[in-house]
Amino acid sequence: MIGRRSGLDRADPAAGMLPGMRRLALQRSGDRLWRRVQRAYGRSAPAQTLREYAASRDCRSEAQRGALLELAQLLEALRYADPAGTPGRPSRRELEEAWRRLRNARSL
């Protein structure tokens, strides 16, 4: 049937979008996550890169530092990904899992 969506499509709200819109939705999700990171760890300097920011934060453990660096690398890959949709671009699920790992590492 035309217009019916499979169960997999319903699980991914961006599945029915055009590629450009999907990319924009993912970028906006990454931007919201970056704001959450800055609320939790402090604002970044105006010209500070994501990696510099992650390296400059005081972390309670190596696990926390590793989780913060991992998240920064994913956000960086998302921000500078090829618009043609190369396989290196992280998914929303990967970003959410990295945020969860960082949040859990903060509580250790």
Phi and psi restraints in degrees (value plus and minus 20) as a CYANA .aco file:
   2 ILE   PHI    -100.4   -60.4
   2 ILE   PSI     117.2   157.2
   3 GLY   PHI      71.3   111.3
   3 GLY   PSI     -34.8     5.2
   4 ARG   PHI    -101.1   -61.1
   4 ARG   PSI     122.5   162.5
   5 ARG   PHI    -129.0   -89.0
   5 ARG   PSI     122.0   162.0
   6 SER   PHI     -97.0   -57.0
   6 SER   PSI     150.2   190.2
   7 GLY   PHI     -80.4   -40.4
   7 GLY   PSI     -54.3   -14.3
   8 LEU   PHI     -85.9   -45.9
   8 LEU   PSI     -59.2   -19.2
   9 ASP   PHI     -83.7   -43.7
   9 ASP   PSI     -58.1   -18.1
  10 ARG   PHI     -88.3   -48.3
  10 ARG   PSI     -47.4    -7.4
  11 ALA   PHI     -92.4   -52.4
  11 ALA   PSI     -45.4    -5.4
  12 ASP   PHI    -134.0   -94.0
  12 ASP   PSI      84.5   124.5
  13 PRO   PHI     -82.0   -42.0
  13 PRO   PSI     -42.5    -2.5
  14 ALA   PHI    -108.3   -68.3
  14 ALA   PSI     -21.9    18.1
  15 ALA   PHI     -84.5   -44.5
  15 ALA   PSI     -52.7   -12.7
  16 GLY   PHI    -106.7   -66.7
  16 GLY   PSI     -19.5    20.5
  17 MET   PHI    -105.5   -65.5
  17 MET   PSI     137.9   177.9
  18 LEU   PHI     -87.8   -47.8
  18 LEU   PSI     134.0   174.0
  19 PRO   PHI     -74.3   -34.3
  19 PRO   PSI     -60.5   -20.5
  20 GLY   PHI     -85.4   -45.4
  20 GLY   PSI     -59.2   -19.2
  21 MET   PHI     -90.0   -50.0
  21 MET   PSI     -57.6   -17.6
  22 ARG   PHI     -82.7   -42.7
  22 ARG   PSI     -63.5   -23.5
  23 ARG   PHI     -82.4   -42.4
  23 ARG   PSI     -62.8   -22.8
  24 LEU   PHI     -84.3   -44.3
  24 LEU   PSI     -61.8   -21.8
  25 ALA   PHI     -83.2   -43.2
  25 ALA   PSI     -60.5   -20.5
  26 LEU   PHI     -87.0   -47.0
  26 LEU   PSI     -60.0   -20.0
  27 GLN   PHI     -83.4   -43.4
  27 GLN   PSI     -62.1   -22.1
  28 ARG   PHI     -84.4   -44.4
  28 ARG   PSI     -58.0   -18.0
  29 SER   PHI     -83.0   -43.0
  29 SER   PSI     -62.2   -22.2
  30 GLY   PHI     -83.4   -43.4
  30 GLY   PSI     -58.9   -18.9
  31 ASP   PHI     -84.9   -44.9
  31 ASP   PSI     -60.4   -20.4
  32 ARG   PHI     -84.0   -44.0
  32 ARG   PSI     -59.8   -19.8
  33 LEU   PHI     -85.0   -45.0
  33 LEU   PSI     -60.6   -20.6
  34 TRP   PHI     -81.2   -41.2
  34 TRP   PSI     -59.3   -19.3
  35 ARG   PHI     -85.3   -45.3
  35 ARG   PSI     -58.1   -18.1
  36 ARG   PHI     -82.0   -42.0
  36 ARG   PSI     -62.3   -22.3
  37 VAL   PHI     -80.9   -40.9
  37 VAL   PSI     -63.6   -23.6
  38 GLN   PHI     -88.5   -48.5
  38 GLN   PSI     -52.0   -12.0
  39 ARG   PHI     -86.9   -46.9
  39 ARG   PSI     -56.1   -16.1
  40 ALA   PHI    -100.4   -60.4
  40 ALA   PSI     -54.8   -14.8
  41 TYR   PHI    -135.5   -95.5
  41 TYR   PSI     -20.5    19.5
  42 GLY   PHI      81.5   121.5
  42 GLY   PSI     135.7   175.7
  43 ARG   PHI     -89.6   -49.6
  43 ARG   PSI     132.3   172.3
  44 SER   PHI    -107.9   -67.9
  44 SER   PSI     137.0   177.0
  45 ALA   PHI     -89.9   -49.9
  45 ALA   PSI     135.3   175.3
  46 PRO   PHI     -75.1   -35.1
  46 PRO   PSI     -59.7   -19.7
  47 ALA   PHI    -127.1   -87.1
  47 ALA   PSI      -0.3    39.7
  48 GLN   PHI    -104.9   -64.9
  48 GLN   PSI     111.8   151.8
  49 THR   PHI     -97.6   -57.6
  49 THR   PSI     147.2   187.2
  50 LEU   PHI     -80.9   -40.9
  50 LEU   PSI     -62.3   -22.3
  51 ARG   PHI     -86.7   -46.7
  51 ARG   PSI     -61.0   -21.0
  52 GLU   PHI     -83.0   -43.0
  52 GLU   PSI     -61.0   -21.0
  53 TYR   PHI     -79.9   -39.9
  53 TYR   PSI     -70.3   -30.3
  54 ALA   PHI     -81.5   -41.5
  54 ALA   PSI     -59.1   -19.1
  55 ALA   PHI     -92.0   -52.0
  55 ALA   PSI     -44.0    -4.0
  56 SER   PHI    -109.3   -69.3
  56 SER   PSI     -28.2    11.8
  57 ARG   PHI    -100.5   -60.5
  57 ARG   PSI     125.0   165.0
  58 ASP   PHI    -101.4   -61.4
  58 ASP   PSI     101.7   141.7
  59 CYS   PHI    -136.2   -96.2
  59 CYS   PSI     128.3   168.3
  60 ARG   PHI     -96.3   -56.3
  60 ARG   PSI     -46.0    -6.0
  61 SER   PHI    -169.5  -129.5
  61 SER   PSI     147.4   187.4
  62 GLU   PHI     -88.1   -48.1
  62 GLU   PSI     -51.1   -11.1
  63 ALA   PHI     -83.1   -43.1
  63 ALA   PSI     -61.9   -21.9
  64 GLN   PHI     -86.1   -46.1
  64 GLN   PSI     -64.0   -24.0
  65 ARG   PHI     -82.5   -42.5
  65 ARG   PSI     -62.8   -22.8
  66 GLY   PHI     -82.8   -42.8
  66 GLY   PSI     -61.3   -21.3
  67 ALA   PHI     -85.9   -45.9
  67 ALA   PSI     -59.1   -19.1
  68 LEU   PHI     -86.9   -46.9
  68 LEU   PSI     -62.5   -22.5
  69 LEU   PHI     -85.2   -45.2
  69 LEU   PSI     -59.7   -19.7
  70 GLU   PHI     -82.2   -42.2
  70 GLU   PSI     -65.3   -25.3
  71 LEU   PHI     -83.9   -43.9
  71 LEU   PSI     -61.3   -21.3
  72 ALA   PHI     -81.6   -41.6
  72 ALA   PSI     -60.2   -20.2
  73 GLN   PHI     -85.8   -45.8
  73 GLN   PSI     -59.5   -19.5
  74 LEU   PHI     -85.4   -45.4
  74 LEU   PSI     -63.6   -23.6
  75 LEU   PHI     -84.4   -44.4
  75 LEU   PSI     -58.1   -18.1
  76 GLU   PHI     -84.8   -44.8
  76 GLU   PSI     -63.8   -23.8
  77 ALA   PHI     -82.8   -42.8
  77 ALA   PSI     -57.6   -17.6
  78 LEU   PHI     -86.8   -46.8
  78 LEU   PSI     -66.3   -26.3
  79 ARG   PHI     -84.6   -44.6
  79 ARG   PSI     -58.7   -18.7
  80 TYR   PHI    -127.8   -87.8
  80 TYR   PSI       0.0    40.0
  81 ALA   PHI     -89.9   -49.9
  81 ALA   PSI     132.5   172.5
  82 ASP   PHI     -86.2   -46.2
  82 ASP   PSI     108.6   148.6
  83 PRO   PHI     -80.9   -40.9
  83 PRO   PSI     -38.5     1.5
  84 ALA   PHI     -91.9   -51.9
  84 ALA   PSI     -27.3    12.7
  85 GLY   PHI      66.5   106.5
  85 GLY   PSI      29.2    69.2
  86 THR   PHI     -83.8   -43.8
  86 THR   PSI     135.6   175.6
  87 PRO   PHI     -84.2   -44.2
  87 PRO   PSI     -32.9     7.1
  88 GLY   PHI     -96.8   -56.8
  88 GLY   PSI     -27.6    12.4
  89 ARG   PHI     -95.7   -55.7
  89 ARG   PSI     107.8   147.8
  90 PRO   PHI     -90.4   -50.4
  90 PRO   PSI     135.2   175.2
  91 SER   PHI    -111.4   -71.4
  91 SER   PSI     147.5   187.5
  92 ARG   PHI     -81.9   -41.9
  92 ARG   PSI     -58.2   -18.2
  93 ARG   PHI     -82.6   -42.6
  93 ARG   PSI     -63.0   -23.0
  94 GLU   PHI     -81.4   -41.4
  94 GLU   PSI     -60.9   -20.9
  95 LEU   PHI     -84.1   -44.1
  95 LEU   PSI     -64.6   -24.6
  96 GLU   PHI     -84.5   -44.5
  96 GLU   PSI     -59.6   -19.6
  97 GLU   PHI     -86.7   -46.7
  97 GLU   PSI     -59.4   -19.4
  98 ALA   PHI     -84.6   -44.6
  98 ALA   PSI     -58.8   -18.8
  99 TRP   PHI     -84.4   -44.4
  99 TRP   PSI     -61.7   -21.7
 100 ARG   PHI     -81.9   -41.9
 100 ARG   PSI     -63.0   -23.0
 101 ARG   PHI     -82.7   -42.7
 101 ARG   PSI     -60.1   -20.1
 102 LEU   PHI     -85.9   -45.9
 102 LEU   PSI     -64.5   -24.5
 103 ARG   PHI     -82.4   -42.4
 103 ARG   PSI     -61.3   -21.3
 104 ASN   PHI     -88.3   -48.3
 104 ASN   PSI     -55.1   -15.1
 105 ALA   PHI     -88.8   -48.8
 105 ALA   PSI     -48.1    -8.1
 106 ARG   PHI     -87.1   -47.1
 106 ARG   PSI     -49.9    -9.9
 107 SER   PHI    -107.1   -67.1
 107 SER   PSI     -23.6    16.4
